[in-house]
Amino acid sequence: MAISQLTDIGEGFMEKMLFGMVKVLPIVAVSYSVGLTVEFIGAIIKKEQVNEGFLVSGMLIPLVMPVDVPLWMVGVATIFAVVIGKEVFGGTGMNILNPALTARAFLFFAYPTKMSGDFVWVNTATDDGLPLVDGYSGATPLAQAIENGDKITSVAGQPISFMDMFMGYIPGSIGETSTVACLIGAAILLLTGIGSWRVMLSVFVGGYLMALIFNAFPLNPFMSVPPLTQLVMGGFAFGAVFMATDPVTATQTNTGKFIYGFFIGFLAIMIRVFNPAYPEGMMLAILFMNVMAPLIDHYVVQANISRRLKRLKTA
């Protein structure tokens, strides 16, 4: 969650869990209620059974949102994601864009001040746990890196270390801040056979190599951020694990998965560094590669066919 190092809500784990639930559960409730309503209406119009695909998207949509996003925006974005991101392509299994990222992209361009990635809600509290104010907008590590490189501080002015970012003690969207939580999710997806290790691995490799190249030629402060730090900042890990591996919108061939994932990581870091207007980059990189996925698979299949024809002629 986007809770800063200043937070002192109660003394125990459960108090912090309850505080987070109060902030997050309304967003989840709106996402599911609005999305499933649209799904039911679509099923009635098309005279089809309701597909369970939105049960996943309904949770991913809140996880890519800032914790202070207005609930009506969540509702509008969910409608857009279901109707424009999925139903116009034929429904679940036919969409070419990740529905959750489609929802975020809609809000990103329609309401950029709420979704830019520069500032997010940060909780503030006194030592006894009583809030002075509900919260205020604080700069994310990505926003600070644009000007300060790897010299990143909390809202209290304390340095934020690599381990702070890895564990998730930083501001950000609801699901993106903790890399260790994303890695736990990756392990579950791999063990259950849902996620592709080829996509996950190649995303991290592509991002690491792009950051390494920038380190060699640091033309601005953001380029000087160490490669491993780039991978734990913002939504990189979350996107690699939960978004890039979407089996519907990703490539289907094994070779294509490596190409697809590599360019997601490569482009995500490139967008971050070269365009301060898009300090995240992961969302745009995944959506762009979603569109390119069928083309990648086409050329991979054609290359396999060509090799087999050559072997046949030789024989």
Secondary structure as UniProt FT lines:
FT   TURN            5..6
FT   HELIX           13..46
FT   TURN            52..53
FT   HELIX           54..63
FT   TURN            67..68
FT   HELIX           71..83
FT   TURN            84..86
FT   HELIX           87..89
FT   TURN            92..94
FT   HELIX           99..110
FT   HELIX           112..115
FT   STRAND          119..122
FT   TURN            127..128
FT   STRAND          136..139
FT   HELIX           141..148
FT   TURN            149..150
FT   TURN            155..156
FT   HELIX           162..167
FT   TURN            174..176
FT   HELIX           179..191
FT   TURN            192..193
FT   HELIX           197..216
FT   HELIX           221..224
FT   HELIX           227..232
FT   TURN            234..235
FT   HELIX           236..238
FT   HELIX           239..243
FT   TURN            244..245
FT   TURN            247..249
FT   HELIX           254..274
FT   TURN            276..277
FT   HELIX           282..314
//
